[in-house]
Amino acid sequence: MSDDLKSLREALDKADEALLQALEKRMRLVEDVARAKKDAPETRFRDKDREKAVLARVDKQARDHGLNPYHVRRVFHQILEYSLDEQQRLLAHPEARDDAPSRRVGFKASREPTATSPRTSFSRRARLSARSSVTRRSPTR
């Protein structure tokens, strides 16, 4: 690999790190927004007008920076969804923070049917039921 390519990739890595730091800062602000929403119950959880305004602003800024607004808008749409997911998580479980240990619960399914479980899945039963309910008509003469 050439030295030029290597230095360019290192510069890209630094730019990626700056993006991640900016996203981290944004998500800390999102936590503050979630707390503010909790303290103001009359505030709607999702403000679609605000989202539209953010996307319109980003669209214009992308054009000003010579970036493709379509792709920038898609990235920011995902960031907004991530922000809303985090707010919802924090509002549902205020003690839930990234630095708190998380617990995962899983259930192991048995392959053998039991007295209370069906031999087939719901979707398979529905498909079989639909097939049996289709009646064939004899052609009329």
Protein Blocks (a to p, Z undefined) as FASTA:
>chain_A
ZZklmmmmmmmmmmmmmmmmmmmmmmmmmmmmmmmmmmmmmbcfbafklmmmmmmmmmmm
mmmnopafklmmmmmmmmmmmmmmmmmmmmmmmmlcfkbccddddddddfbdcfkbcfbd
fklmmmmmmmmmpccddddZZ
